[in-house]
């Protein structure tokens, strides 16, 4: 008969020897700076998924689950090879993402660091991954995977539109974001974190949209917003308590040329 204490000790040792859960981050590429990740692949202008769980909320209906593994790709294609910040600006794990940012502010911030605002197509490909998933983590909404399950708080438009301390206090009251990388499962297959939830991200719009910038990914109170949930309703000066961004850059060196050998080219800018 096995001594119970010895058995527990053996079990503990076995558990310690188990490999850690696999990281969703594939790691850096020689084509990109260490704090960015290489995103490559073919982007289709349109994708279709089969919704199996529509949920009506007021006048709107949102999809909370899709038929697993079924994606129809349509429309023009763009071959993409781009370096993308792992985290929302300021692109630091554990940092509070910037908010109250306009498209113009995002463009200037990225340019000052030798980067640019990501194109809408680049952002979509980075979120969907090779499987073309509707959600960055899969096919069914899970409010716990990303910071997207918070209750919406009513906004005092007068205060948020004021200047100085009044607006800052309102932003702080509304804030329900999380430090970048706090949700380890909220990462794309390319190693890009917090693409769904947390803060909405400005991107450079694809051709045909009204404004040069659009917002992607929803924020902490929109669990249904997936990889194609573009919000193109706002002008480039628009700021709000949950508007942020991340930066992109063109790949460099031999690794970039190797990525492009398969026909992949950076997305054309609008």
Secondary structure, DSSP 8 states (H G I E B T S, - for coil): ---HHHHHHHHHHHHHHS-----S-----TTS-TTEEEEEEEEEEEEE--BS-EEEETTEEEE-BB-TT--EEEEEEEEEEEEEESSSTTT-TTS----S--HHHHHHHHHTTT-EE-BHHHHHHHHHTTTT-SBTTBSB--TTTTT---------HHHHTS-THHHHHHHHHH-----TT-STT-B-TTS-B--SSSSEEEEE--TT-SSSEEEES--TT-TT--TT--B--S-TT---TTEEE-EEE---HHHHHHHHTTT-------
